[in-house]
Amino acid sequence: MQAATEVRKEVNELDNLTTGKAVDVLLNYETVKLFNNEQLEVDQYDAYLLGFQVQNKYILTYTC
């Protein structure tokens, strides 16, 4: 049970990072565009999202 709690905390953190990245990029779109960082932002968002999906799948698979 404690392992599931730790995984949930990690999922919550990854969810916060993913949401924060999306909001940050949208609010700073012109800056991202100006410095040609679109691919960097996409790669970071994808990494956060993948981590979130993997951990969330773990929770749904092993704790239900």
Backbone as a printed PyTorch tensor [residue, N CA C, xyz], in Angstrom:
tensor([[[  0.8220,  -1.2100,   0.0000],
         [  0.0000,   0.0000,   0.0000],
         [  0.8580,   1.2620,   0.0000]],

        [[  1.9690,   1.2060,   0.7390],
         [  2.8450,   2.3610,   0.7890],
         [  3.4530,   2.6390,  -0.5790]],

        [[  3.7740,   1.5730,  -1.3260],
         [  4.3270,   1.7510,  -2.6710],
         [  3.3180,   2.4690,  -3.5590]],

        [[  2.0500,   2.1130,  -3.4420],
         [  1.0100,   2.7540,  -4.2460],
         [  0.9040,   4.2350,  -3.9060]],

        [[  1.0620,   4.5690,  -2.6420],
         [  1.0150,   5.9700,  -2.2230],
         [  2.1720,   6.7520,  -2.8300]],

        [[  3.3460,   6.1460,  -2.8310],
         [  4.5150,   6.8000,  -3.4240],
         [  4.3270,   7.0050,  -4.9240]],

        [[  3.7650,   6.0160,  -5.5900],
         [  3.5260,   6.1310,  -7.0280],
         [  2.5020,   7.2190,  -7.2970]],

        [[  1.4550,   7.2840,  -6.4760],
         [  0.4490,   8.3370,  -6.6400],
         [  1.0630,   9.7310,  -6.4770]],

        [[  1.9670,   9.8700,  -5.5110],
         [  2.6420,  11.1510,  -5.3230],
         [  3.4590,  11.5010,  -6.5630]],

        [[  4.1330,  10.5030,  -7.1230],
         [  4.9170,  10.7390,  -8.3370],
         [  4.0110,  11.1050,  -9.5040]],

        [[  2.8700,  10.4350,  -9.6140],
         [  1.9180,  10.7520, -10.6780],
         [  1.4110,  12.1840, -10.5190]],

        [[  1.0940,  12.5730,  -9.3110],
         [  0.6330,  13.9410,  -9.0640],
         [  1.7050,  14.9550,  -9.4450]],

        [[  2.9650,  14.6600,  -9.0850],
         [  4.0580,  15.5650,  -9.4270],
         [  4.2250,  15.6550, -10.9410]],

        [[  4.1670,  14.5240, -11.6300],
         [  4.2860,  14.5200, -13.0860],
         [  3.1100,  15.2530, -13.7390]],

        [[  1.9290,  15.0970, -13.1670],
         [  0.7640,  15.8150, -13.6800],
         [  0.9640,  17.3280, -13.5310]],

        [[  1.4820,  17.7450, -12.3860],
         [  1.7500,  19.1680, -12.1640],
         [  2.7990,  19.6890, -13.1440]],

        [[  3.8580,  18.9150, -13.3680],
         [  4.8950,  19.3300, -14.3120],
         [  4.3480,  19.4300, -15.7350]],

        [[  3.5500,  18.4440, -16.1210],
         [  2.9770,  18.4310, -17.4640],
         [  2.0510,  19.6230, -17.6750]],

        [[  1.1820,  19.8490, -16.7290],
         [  0.2540,  20.9760, -16.8260],
         [  1.0060,  22.3010, -16.7980]],

        [[  1.9740,  22.3950, -15.9120],
         [  2.7630,  23.6160, -15.8130],
         [  3.5250,  23.9110, -17.0930]],

        [[  4.0860,  22.8770, -17.7120],
         [  4.8190,  23.0550, -18.9710],
         [  3.8850,  23.5630, -20.0620]],

        [[  2.7010,  22.9760, -20.1670],
         [  1.7500,  23.3900, -21.1950],
         [  1.3260,  24.8450, -20.9880]],

        [[  1.0220,  25.2090, -19.7720],
         [  0.6000,  26.5770, -19.4740],
         [  1.7430,  27.5520, -19.7290]],

        [[  2.9490,  27.1820, -19.2860],
         [  4.1070,  28.0550, -19.4650],
         [  4.3820,  28.3330, -20.9430]],

        [[  4.3310,  27.2930, -21.7480],
         [  4.6030,  27.4670, -23.1790],
         [  3.5190,  28.3130, -23.8350]],

        [[  2.2800,  28.0840, -23.4630],
         [  1.2020,  28.8680, -24.0600],
         [  1.2800,  30.3410, -23.6510]],

        [[  1.6300,  30.5870, -22.4000],
         [  1.7430,  31.9730, -21.9470],
         [  2.9660,  32.6700, -22.5440]],

        [[  4.0070,  31.8960, -22.8280],
         [  5.2500,  32.4670, -23.3400],
         [  5.5000,  32.0630, -24.7880]],

        [[  4.4330,  31.9160, -25.5300],
         [  4.5280,  31.4480, -26.9140],
         [  5.4840,  32.2960, -27.7490]],

        [[  5.3770,  33.6010, -27.6410],
         [  6.2040,  34.4890, -28.4600],
         [  7.6900,  34.3360, -28.1290]],

        [[  8.0080,  34.1550, -26.8500],
         [  9.4000,  33.9680, -26.4460],
         [  9.9380,  32.6400, -26.9600]],

        [[  9.1350,  31.5990, -26.8400],
         [  9.5430,  30.2820, -27.3450],
         [  9.7910,  30.3650, -28.8420]],

        [[  8.9000,  31.0160, -29.5320],
         [  9.0240,  31.1800, -30.9860],
         [ 10.2500,  32.0260, -31.3400]],

        [[ 10.4640,  33.1000, -30.6130],
         [ 11.5810,  34.0030, -30.8810],
         [ 12.9250,  33.2860, -30.7780]],

        [[ 13.0690,  32.4350, -29.7730],
         [ 14.3330,  31.7350, -29.5660],
         [ 14.3630,  30.3580, -30.2250]],

        [[ 13.3560,  30.0690, -31.0440],
         [ 13.3100,  28.8250, -31.8160],
         [ 13.4270,  27.5930, -30.9140]],

        [[ 12.6800,  27.5960, -29.8140],
         [ 12.7330,  26.5020, -28.8450],
         [ 11.5160,  25.5950, -28.9030]],

        [[ 10.8050,  25.5990, -30.0050],
         [  9.5910,  24.7930, -30.0760],
         [  9.8830,  23.3150, -29.8280]],

        [[ 10.9110,  22.7790, -30.4960],
         [ 11.1880,  21.3500, -30.3670],
         [ 11.6300,  20.9940, -28.9510]],

        [[ 12.4170,  21.8640, -28.3230],
         [ 12.8310,  21.6340, -26.9440],
         [ 11.6130,  21.5510, -26.0320]],

        [[ 10.6890,  22.4750, -26.1900],
         [  9.4840,  22.4860, -25.3600],
         [  8.6250,  21.2470, -25.6210]],

        [[  8.5150,  20.8540, -26.8730],
         [  7.7380,  19.6540, -27.2220],
         [  8.3780,  18.4180, -26.6000]],

        [[  9.7000,  18.3140, -26.6880],
         [ 10.4030,  17.1550, -26.1320],
         [ 10.2390,  17.0780, -24.6160]],

        [[ 10.3460,  18.2250, -23.9380],
         [ 10.1660,  18.2370, -22.4880],
         [  8.7360,  17.8490, -22.1080]],

        [[  7.7710,  18.3980, -22.8250],
         [  6.3680,  18.0760, -22.5570],
         [  6.1130,  16.5910, -22.7830]],

        [[  6.6440,  16.0540, -23.8790],
         [  6.4680,  14.6260, -24.1660],
         [  7.0650,  13.7480, -23.0730]],

        [[  8.2310,  14.1330, -22.5580],
         [  8.8700,  13.3630, -21.4920],
         [  8.0130,  13.3700, -20.2280]],

        [[  7.4930,  14.5320, -19.8620],
         [  6.6170,  14.6160, -18.6900],
         [  5.3500,  13.7940, -18.8980]],

        [[  4.7720,  13.9220, -20.0700],
         [  3.5280,  13.2200, -20.3640],
         [  3.7350,  11.7080, -20.3780]],

        [[  4.8310,  11.2540, -20.9430],
         [  5.1190,   9.8220, -20.9680],
         [  5.2910,   9.2830, -19.5530]],

        [[  6.0340,  10.0090, -18.7280],
         [  6.2070,   9.5920, -17.3350],
         [  4.8790,   9.5230, -16.6050]],

        [[  4.0400,  10.5130, -16.8240],
         [  2.7090,  10.5290, -16.2140],
         [  1.8940,   9.3170, -16.6700]],

        [[  1.9130,   9.0340, -17.9560],
         [  1.1350,   7.9170, -18.4880],
         [  1.6140,   6.5820, -17.9500]],

        [[  2.9280,   6.3950, -17.8740],
         [  3.4870,   5.1360, -17.3810],
         [  3.1090,   4.9250, -15.9210]],

        [[  3.2870,   5.9480, -15.1010],
         [  2.9790,   5.8080, -13.6860],
         [  1.4720,   5.6670, -13.4460]],

        [[  0.6790,   6.3830, -14.2090],
         [ -0.7670,   6.2810, -14.0600],
         [ -1.2450,   4.8880, -14.4590]],

        [[ -0.6570,   4.3300, -15.4930],
         [ -0.9980,   2.9590, -15.9090],
         [ -0.6350,   1.9790, -14.7980]],

        [[  0.4960,   2.2030, -14.1440],
         [  0.8990,   1.3550, -13.0350],
         [ -0.1500,   1.3860, -11.9210]],

        [[ -0.6040,   2.5850, -11.5920],
         [ -1.6130,   2.7130, -10.5250],
         [ -2.8890,   1.9810, -10.9190]],

        [[ -3.3480,   2.1870, -12.1440],
         [ -4.5960,   1.5610, -12.5850],
         [ -4.4620,   0.0530, -12.6590]],

        [[ -3.2810,  -0.4390, -12.9750],
         [ -3.0800,  -1.8770, -13.1370],
         [ -2.9270,  -2.5870, -11.7930]],

        [[ -2.1630,  -2.0130, -10.8860],
         [ -1.7820,  -2.7380,  -9.6730],
         [ -2.5050,  -2.3310,  -8.4040]],

        [[ -3.2760,  -1.2720,  -8.4340],
         [ -3.9320,  -0.8650,  -7.1920],
         [ -5.4420,  -1.0090,  -7.2380]],

        [[ -5.9790,  -1.3700,  -8.3670],
         [ -7.4330,  -1.5040,  -8.4530],
         [ -7.8700,  -2.9200,  -8.2050]]])
